[in-house]
Amino acid sequence: MILKAFKEKSNQKYVNKLLSARKVAVSSNKVKTIAVLLNADEFIDFEVFRQYFKVLNLTSPKHKIVAFTNDDKFVSSQWETYFSPKDFGWKGKINNTELQLFINEAYDVLISYYKEENLQLNTITAASKANLKVGLSRNDERLYDLIIDVKPKEVQIFKEEFKKYLNILNKL
């Protein structure tokens, strides 16, 4: 139990280090690739995002939806990639190859679709190489370039606001 607390503290220090070194420089390029980071405990309908990408005429095969679950024994074929706390080591080390590839991919937009504070999800968001980071949570505003403050169940409102801001930013 004590080791778990030390591990969390080391990972939080890693997130803080990433966020303090982050240089916000959102490019003016149009959006081609989008990644979505979900918390399976809050929202599980990943198909909503696939359909939404089609509505936005974003048809790149590089779109990626990744889900987090607190259950280490969780097995599902619904998501392309899912991860759990066992996939994280000390000092922000990622023990999952697919998750590391997700972090290293330079997506045009990362949607961090979770509201509850979660160190693992924050670690992925902070470490991501995505150009524009969009989130729902105001817990740590340093993580995001754009915050759309809605509940995860309010998908329709999120989709309308997200499209509105992409148009304002001339990204579509």
ZADO-1210 file (C-alpha; in nm, 4 decimals, padded with zeros to 6 digits):
<atoms>
<atom x="00.0000" y="00.0000" z="00.0000" code="MET" pos="1"/>
<atom x="00.2821" y="00.2381" z="00.0829" code="ILE" pos="2"/>
<atom x="00.4582" y="00.1467" z="-00.2424" code="LEU" pos="3"/>
<atom x="00.1425" y="00.2319" z="-00.4360" code="LYS" pos="4"/>
<atom x="00.1373" y="00.5794" z="-00.2801" code="ALA" pos="5"/>
<atom x="00.5046" y="00.6333" z="-00.3667" code="PHE" pos="6"/>
<atom x="00.4413" y="00.5118" z="-00.7228" code="LYS" pos="7"/>
<atom x="00.1508" y="00.7557" z="-00.7615" code="GLU" pos="8"/>
<atom x="00.3629" y="01.0391" z="-00.6245" code="LYS" pos="9"/>
<atom x="00.6458" y="00.9598" z="-00.8684" code="SER" pos="10"/>
<atom x="00.4002" y="00.9501" z="-01.1586" code="ASN" pos="11"/>
<atom x="00.2424" y="01.2805" z="-01.0506" code="GLN" pos="12"/>
<atom x="00.5884" y="01.4396" z="-01.0426" code="LYS" pos="13"/>
<atom x="00.6420" y="01.3087" z="-01.3965" code="TYR" pos="14"/>
<atom x="00.3126" y="01.4668" z="-01.5132" code="VAL" pos="15"/>
<atom x="00.4032" y="01.7981" z="-01.3477" code="ASN" pos="16"/>
<atom x="00.7441" y="01.7906" z="-01.5166" code="LYS" pos="17"/>
<atom x="00.5853" y="01.7278" z="-01.8581" code="LEU" pos="18"/>
<atom x="00.3328" y="02.0062" z="-01.8089" code="LEU" pos="19"/>
<atom x="00.5887" y="02.2611" z="-01.6927" code="SER" pos="20"/>
<atom x="00.8078" y="02.1867" z="-01.9960" code="ALA" pos="21"/>
<atom x="00.5167" y="02.1946" z="-02.2432" code="ARG" pos="22"/>
<atom x="00.5216" y="02.4636" z="-02.5072" code="LYS" pos="23"/>
<atom x="00.1741" y="02.5367" z="-02.6397" code="VAL" pos="24"/>
<atom x="00.1979" y="02.5927" z="-03.0123" code="ALA" pos="25"/>
<atom x="-00.1184" y="02.4850" z="-03.1865" code="VAL" pos="26"/>
<atom x="-00.0628" y="02.4768" z="-03.5619" code="SER" pos="27"/>
<atom x="-00.3028" y="02.6293" z="-03.8107" code="SER" pos="28"/>
<atom x="-00.3260" y="02.3088" z="-04.0158" code="ASN" pos="29"/>
<atom x="-00.6610" y="02.1470" z="-04.0850" code="LYS" pos="30"/>
<atom x="-00.7551" y="01.8458" z="-03.8717" code="VAL" pos="31"/>
<atom x="-00.6862" y="01.5118" z="-04.0351" code="LYS" pos="32"/>
<atom x="-00.6301" y="01.2733" z="-03.7441" code="THR" pos="33"/>
<atom x="-00.8074" y="01.2583" z="-03.4102" code="ILE" pos="34"/>
<atom x="-00.7384" y="01.0428" z="-03.1053" code="ALA" pos="35"/>
<atom x="-00.9863" y="00.9868" z="-02.8247" code="VAL" pos="36"/>
<atom x="-00.8921" y="00.8890" z="-02.4705" code="LEU" pos="37"/>
<atom x="-01.1879" y="00.7440" z="-02.2794" code="LEU" pos="38"/>
<atom x="-01.2445" y="00.6393" z="-01.9204" code="ASN" pos="39"/>
<atom x="-01.4500" y="00.3171" z="-01.9430" code="ALA" pos="40"/>
<atom x="-01.5861" y="00.3808" z="-01.5935" code="ASP" pos="41"/>
<atom x="-01.7513" y="00.7042" z="-01.7132" code="GLU" pos="42"/>
<atom x="-01.8321" y="00.6495" z="-02.0808" code="PHE" pos="43"/>
<atom x="-01.8222" y="00.3339" z="-02.2920" code="ILE" pos="44"/>
<atom x="-01.9935" y="00.4177" z="-02.6238" code="ASP" pos="45"/>
<atom x="-01.6871" y="00.4514" z="-02.8452" code="PHE" pos="46"/>
<atom x="-01.8950" y="00.4129" z="-03.1621" code="GLU" pos="47"/>
<atom x="-02.0366" y="00.7639" z="-03.1086" code="VAL" pos="48"/>
<atom x="-01.6956" y="00.9080" z="-03.1922" code="PHE" pos="49"/>
<atom x="-01.6457" y="00.6971" z="-03.5055" code="ARG" pos="50"/>
<atom x="-01.9794" y="00.8148" z="-03.6419" code="GLN" pos="51"/>
<atom x="-01.9027" y="01.1722" z="-03.5419" code="TYR" pos="52"/>
<atom x="-01.5731" y="01.1664" z="-03.7332" code="PHE" pos="53"/>
<atom x="-01.7678" y="01.0614" z="-04.0441" code="LYS" pos="54"/>
<atom x="-02.0115" y="01.3514" z="-03.9941" code="VAL" pos="55"/>
<atom x="-01.7125" y="01.5890" z="-03.9788" code="LEU" pos="56"/>
<atom x="-01.5744" y="01.4311" z="-04.3008" code="ASN" pos="57"/>
<atom x="-01.2674" y="01.3077" z="-04.1146" code="LEU" pos="58"/>
<atom x="-01.2113" y="00.9677" z="-04.2717" code="THR" pos="59"/>
<atom x="-00.8470" y="00.9015" z="-04.1953" code="SER" pos="60"/>
<atom x="-00.7692" y="00.5415" z="-04.1006" code="PRO" pos="61"/>
<atom x="-00.5291" y="00.6812" z="-03.8388" code="LYS" pos="62"/>
<atom x="-00.8062" y="00.7841" z="-03.5961" code="HIS" pos="63"/>
<atom x="-00.7597" y="00.6024" z="-03.2678" code="LYS" pos="64"/>
<atom x="-00.9845" y="00.5418" z="-02.9682" code="ILE" pos="65"/>
<atom x="-00.8203" y="00.4224" z="-02.6487" code="VAL" pos="66"/>
<atom x="-01.0000" y="00.3295" z="-02.3282" code="ALA" pos="67"/>
<atom x="-00.8837" y="00.3144" z="-01.9676" code="PHE" pos="68"/>
<atom x="-01.0286" y="00.0761" z="-01.7112" code="THR" pos="69"/>
<atom x="-00.9437" y="00.0315" z="-01.3446" code="ASN" pos="70"/>
<atom x="-01.0057" y="-00.3431" z="-01.3799" code="ASP" pos="71"/>
<atom x="-00.6684" y="-00.5121" z="-01.4485" code="ASP" pos="72"/>
<atom x="-00.8406" y="-00.8289" z="-01.5700" code="LYS" pos="73"/>
<atom x="-01.0721" y="-00.6505" z="-01.8147" code="PHE" pos="74"/>
<atom x="-01.0891" y="-00.8066" z="-02.1629" code="VAL" pos="75"/>
<atom x="-01.2877" y="-00.6512" z="-02.4444" code="SER" pos="76"/>
<atom x="-01.2831" y="-00.6529" z="-02.8199" code="SER" pos="77"/>
<atom x="-01.4805" y="-00.3274" z="-02.8314" code="GLN" pos="78"/>
<atom x="-01.1825" y="-00.0957" z="-02.8181" code="TRP" pos="79"/>
<atom x="-00.8816" y="-00.0816" z="-03.0405" code="GLU" pos="80"/>
<atom x="-00.6622" y="-00.0410" z="-02.7351" code="THR" pos="81"/>
<atom x="-00.7381" y="-00.0417" z="-02.3665" code="TYR" pos="82"/>
<atom x="-00.5137" y="-00.0110" z="-02.0681" code="PHE" pos="83"/>
<atom x="-00.5284" y="-00.0329" z="-01.6917" code="SER" pos="84"/>
<atom x="-00.3152" y="00.0741" z="-01.3934" code="PRO" pos="85"/>
<atom x="-00.0882" y="-00.2309" z="-01.4398" code="LYS" pos="86"/>
<atom x="00.0390" y="-00.0719" z="-01.7636" code="ASP" pos="87"/>
<atom x="00.2133" y="00.2056" z="-01.5678" code="PHE" pos="88"/>
<atom x="00.5431" y="00.1828" z="-01.3876" code="GLY" pos="89"/>
<atom x="00.7397" y="00.4314" z="-01.1821" code="TRP" pos="90"/>
<atom x="00.8250" y="00.7842" z="-01.2993" code="LYS" pos="91"/>
<atom x="00.5733" y="00.7747" z="-01.5849" code="GLY" pos="92"/>
<atom x="00.7114" y="00.4615" z="-01.7477" code="LYS" pos="93"/>
<atom x="00.4590" y="00.2962" z="-01.9808" code="ILE" pos="94"/>
<atom x="00.4638" y="-00.0851" z="-01.9823" code="ASN" pos="95"/>
<atom x="00.2241" y="-00.1251" z="-02.2777" code="ASN" pos="96"/>
<atom x="00.3696" y="-00.1067" z="-02.6299" code="THR" pos="97"/>
<atom x="00.0414" y="-00.0062" z="-02.7974" code="GLU" pos="98"/>
<atom x="-00.0119" y="00.2687" z="-02.5439" code="LEU" pos="99"/>
<atom x="00.3427" y="00.3983" z="-02.5973" code="GLN" pos="100"/>
<atom x="00.2791" y="00.4088" z="-02.9736" code="LEU" pos="101"/>
<atom x="-00.0431" y="00.6019" z="-02.9067" code="PHE" pos="102"/>
<atom x="00.1477" y="00.8583" z="-02.6991" code="ILE" pos="103"/>
<atom x="00.4217" y="00.9001" z="-02.9592" code="ASN" pos="104"/>
<atom x="00.1821" y="00.9496" z="-03.2534" code="GLU" pos="105"/>
<atom x="00.1457" y="01.3160" z="-03.3500" code="ALA" pos="106"/>
<atom x="-00.2324" y="01.3421" z="-03.3829" code="TYR" pos="107"/>
<atom x="-00.3862" y="01.6707" z="-03.4892" code="ASP" pos="108"/>
<atom x="-00.6348" y="01.6547" z="-03.1984" code="VAL" pos="109"/>
<atom x="-00.6481" y="01.4534" z="-02.8772" code="LEU" pos="110"/>
<atom x="-00.9880" y="01.4403" z="-02.7077" code="ILE" pos="111"/>
<atom x="-00.9468" y="01.3450" z="-02.3419" code="SER" pos="112"/>
<atom x="-01.3060" y="01.2416" z="-02.2795" code="TYR" pos="113"/>
<atom x="-01.3165" y="01.1962" z="-01.9039" code="TYR" pos="114"/>
<atom x="-01.4266" y="01.4134" z="-01.6161" code="LYS" pos="115"/>
<atom x="-01.3037" y="01.2323" z="-01.3041" code="GLU" pos="116"/>
<atom x="-00.9495" y="01.3017" z="-01.1891" code="GLU" pos="117"/>
<atom x="-00.7338" y="01.0057" z="-01.2901" code="ASN" pos="118"/>
<atom x="-00.3545" y="01.0018" z="-01.2734" code="LEU" pos="119"/>
<atom x="-00.3117" y="00.7441" z="-01.5517" code="GLN" pos="120"/>
<atom x="-00.5341" y="00.9355" z="-01.7931" code="LEU" pos="121"/>
<atom x="-00.3608" y="01.2617" z="-01.7035" code="ASN" pos="122"/>
<atom x="-00.0248" y="01.0958" z="-01.7682" code="THR" pos="123"/>
<atom x="-00.1316" y="00.9881" z="-02.1171" code="ILE" pos="124"/>
<atom x="-00.2772" y="01.3316" z="-02.1941" code="THR" pos="125"/>
<atom x="00.0347" y="01.5126" z="-02.0720" code="ALA" pos="126"/>
<atom x="00.2745" y="01.2799" z="-02.2552" code="ALA" pos="127"/>
<atom x="00.0794" y="01.2783" z="-02.5839" code="SER" pos="128"/>
<atom x="00.2422" y="01.4397" z="-02.8861" code="LYS" pos="129"/>
<atom x="-00.0968" y="01.5638" z="-03.0115" code="ALA" pos="130"/>
<atom x="-00.1057" y="01.9171" z="-03.1476" code="ASN" pos="131"/>
<atom x="-00.4378" y="02.0284" z="-02.9945" code="LEU" pos="132"/>
<atom x="-00.5576" y="01.8761" z="-02.6661" code="LYS" pos="133"/>
<atom x="-00.9257" y="01.9012" z="-02.5810" code="VAL" pos="134"/>
<atom x="-01.0633" y="01.7975" z="-02.2426" code="GLY" pos="135"/>
<atom x="-01.3742" y="01.7974" z="-02.0261" code="LEU" pos="136"/>
<atom x="-01.2166" y="01.8412" z="-01.6852" code="SER" pos="137"/>
<atom x="-01.1115" y="02.1616" z="-01.5133" code="ARG" pos="138"/>
<atom x="-00.9135" y="01.9726" z="-01.2461" code="ASN" pos="139"/>
<atom x="-00.5793" y="02.0558" z="-01.4090" code="ASP" pos="140"/>
<atom x="-00.6207" y="02.3116" z="-01.6846" code="GLU" pos="141"/>
<atom x="-00.2543" y="02.2843" z="-01.7836" code="ARG" pos="142"/>
<atom x="-00.3354" y="01.9546" z="-01.9584" code="LEU" pos="143"/>
<atom x="-00.5542" y="02.1070" z="-02.2294" code="TYR" pos="144"/>
<atom x="-00.5546" y="02.3732" z="-02.4968" code="ASP" pos="145"/>
<atom x="-00.9351" y="02.3756" z="-02.5046" code="LEU" pos="146"/>
<atom x="-01.1780" y="02.2731" z="-02.2300" code="ILE" pos="147"/>
<atom x="-01.5396" y="02.1943" z="-02.3108" code="ILE" pos="148"/>
<atom x="-01.6935" y="02.1705" z="-01.9664" code="ASP" pos="149"/>
<atom x="-01.9709" y="01.9102" z="-02.0068" code="VAL" pos="150"/>
<atom x="-02.0488" y="01.5783" z="-01.8405" code="LYS" pos="151"/>
<atom x="-01.9390" y="01.2654" z="-02.0336" code="PRO" pos="152"/>
<atom x="-02.3042" y="01.1645" z="-02.0783" code="LYS" pos="153"/>
<atom x="-02.3732" y="01.4928" z="-02.2635" code="GLU" pos="154"/>
<atom x="-02.2195" y="01.3713" z="-02.5877" code="VAL" pos="155"/>
<atom x="-02.4456" y="01.5716" z="-02.8164" code="GLN" pos="156"/>
<atom x="-02.3559" y="01.9007" z="-02.6475" code="ILE" pos="157"/>
<atom x="-01.9864" y="01.8093" z="-02.6656" code="PHE" pos="158"/>
<atom x="-02.0118" y="01.7318" z="-03.0380" code="LYS" pos="159"/>
<atom x="-02.1839" y="02.0630" z="-03.1124" code="GLU" pos="160"/>
<atom x="-01.9335" y="02.2659" z="-02.9087" code="GLU" pos="161"/>
<atom x="-01.6332" y="02.0771" z="-03.0481" code="PHE" pos="162"/>
<atom x="-01.7439" y="02.1388" z="-03.4060" code="LYS" pos="163"/>
<atom x="-01.8122" y="02.5064" z="-03.3270" code="LYS" pos="164"/>
<atom x="-01.4611" y="02.5549" z="-03.1851" code="TYR" pos="165"/>
<atom x="-01.2953" y="02.3675" z="-03.4714" code="LEU" pos="166"/>
<atom x="-01.4710" y="02.6051" z="-03.7104" code="ASN" pos="167"/>
<atom x="-01.3682" y="02.9096" z="-03.5043" code="ILE" pos="168"/>
<atom x="-01.0075" y="02.7881" z="-03.5045" code="LEU" pos="169"/>
<atom x="-01.0357" y="02.7235" z="-03.8810" code="ASN" pos="170"/>
<atom x="-00.9462" y="02.3569" z="-03.8338" code="LYS" pos="171"/>
<atom x="-01.2227" y="02.2040" z="-04.0497" code="LEU" pos="172"/>
</atoms>
